[in-house]
Amino acid sequence: MKTAFRLVLACLLVVGLSNFVLAQDKANTVITILVPEKGQEETKVKVNGKKLKGEGDTRVFKASLVKGKDYKFKIEALIEPNNYTKITRYKEITVKGGDKAKVDLTVKNPKTDKIVVRWVPTPDDIVDAMCKLAKVTKSDTVYDLGCGDAVMLIRPIQKFNAKKGVGIDIDPKMIVKAKENVKKAKLENKIDLRVGDILNVKDMADADVVLIYIGDDLGERLSPVLQRTMKRGARIVSHRFLLGSWTPTKTTTVKGTDGFEYELHLWIVGEKKVEKKKQ
Ligand SMILES: C[S@@+](CC[C@H](N)C(=O)[O-])C[C@H]1O[C@@H](n2cnc3c(N)ncnc32)[C@H](O)[C@@H]1O
């Protein structure tokens, strides 16, 4: 009995002593995180996978950590600039316990930012107007980057006799829907569909026409790949959104059968903007 009592006492002493030493060694560690100003929603921040409470363009993470020891942090921001775009931006840093650090997540990172735009379909008559603007012919392979339900692949083939269609979408459910529609249209042998992030597309050399409806953020990121890899004379038509600072060859507005106006942009690879002559 006496031995057991001594053992418990010794354990308590060891635990108490180590706690005391650890407490002595710990210090406040502070990471200040700068995030973009509120867009559609307040930016959400996570530190090592855990939500950090707070609002506004500056968030503060505090922890009591062993002084001088290295700690790794993955800081993530979910940014919603508008009601259709979600951007995930992150940085990894190592901070010593007791130090202060600053992380700036307001700056775009073309290498690691993940950008996803939600599905909003382009009306059939507007797809037709896009095909007319792109002058789709029977020798054309048409791509839709962010293809949704495949409307921008089915109509160019059905109405404009395009040779082939290729669609990529990040959402597997959209690809299932696209495949159903392609099957209904009996175009399985002419349209290839795959799940993927269009920001991983490296080469668009086999496209004659690219039709897109993807938002300004995705467009800006995709622009260098299209400019660098598409063949001279290939056409890109975008519903509403631009491709960063690449000036369109032509911009036009069409009225839909729904009564709304739609802005469409055309780029002809290798050609400069067509200036309108003054009367
Ligand atoms: C605005 S919808 C356009 C759909 C179709 N092109 C149309 O105009 O009817 C955008 C589509 O792009 C897809 N998408 C969004 N971000 C993407 C990404 N990073 N990579 C591939 N597809 C993406 C969405 O799942 C959605 O289906």
The ligand as a Tripos MOL2 file, in Angstrom:
@<TRIPOS>MOLECULE
LIG
   27    29     1     0     0
SMALL
NO_CHARGES

@<TRIPOS>ATOM
      1 C1        -21.3830   29.0660  -66.1330 C.3       1 LIG1
      2 S1        -21.3480   27.3220  -66.3530 S.3       1 LIG1
      3 C2        -21.3400   27.1820  -68.1200 C.3       1 LIG1
      4 C3        -21.8090   25.8490  -68.6420 C.3       1 LIG1
      5 C4        -21.8710   25.7610  -70.1830 C.3       1 LIG1
      6 N1        -20.5960   26.0340  -70.7700 N.3       1 LIG1
      7 C5        -22.8910   26.7220  -70.6920 C.2       1 LIG1
      8 O1        -22.5020   27.8200  -71.0930 O.co2     1 LIG1
      9 O2        -24.0870   26.3810  -70.6770 O.co2     1 LIG1
     10 C6        -19.6700   26.9670  -65.8710 C.3       1 LIG1
     11 C7        -19.3300   25.4940  -65.8370 C.3       1 LIG1
     12 O3        -17.9240   25.3590  -65.6110 O.3       1 LIG1
     13 C8        -17.6720   24.3590  -64.6490 C.3       1 LIG1
     14 N2        -16.4320   24.7350  -63.9630 N.ar      1 LIG1
     15 C9        -16.2710   25.6870  -63.0150 C.ar      1 LIG1
     16 N3        -15.0020   25.7990  -62.6360 N.ar      1 LIG1
     17 C10       -14.3100   24.8930  -63.3800 C.ar      1 LIG1
     18 C11       -12.9370   24.5200  -63.4570 C.ar      1 LIG1
     19 N4        -11.9990   25.1100  -62.6910 N.pl3     1 LIG1
     20 N5        -12.5810   23.5370  -64.3130 N.ar      1 LIG1
     21 C12       -13.5320   22.9200  -65.0890 C.ar      1 LIG1
     22 N6        -14.8300   23.2350  -65.0660 N.ar      1 LIG1
     23 C13       -15.2260   24.2070  -64.2310 C.ar      1 LIG1
     24 C14       -18.8970   24.3450  -63.7440 C.3       1 LIG1
     25 O4        -19.0610   23.0960  -63.1050 O.3       1 LIG1
     26 C15       -20.0090   24.7040  -64.7350 C.3       1 LIG1
     27 O5        -20.5990   23.5500  -65.2640 O.3       1 LIG1
@<TRIPOS>BOND
     1     1     2 1
     2     2     3 1
     3     2    10 1
     4     3     4 1
     5     4     5 1
     6     5     6 1
     7     5     7 1
     8     7     8 2
     9     7     9 1
    10    10    11 1
    11    11    12 1
    12    11    26 1
    13    12    13 1
    14    13    14 1
    15    13    24 1
    16    14    15 ar
    17    14    23 ar
    18    15    16 ar
    19    16    17 ar
    20    17    18 ar
    21    17    23 ar
    22    18    19 1
    23    18    20 ar
    24    20    21 ar
    25    21    22 ar
    26    22    23 ar
    27    24    25 1
    28    24    26 1
    29    26    27 1
@<TRIPOS>SUBSTRUCTURE
     1 LIG1         1 GROUP 0 **** ****
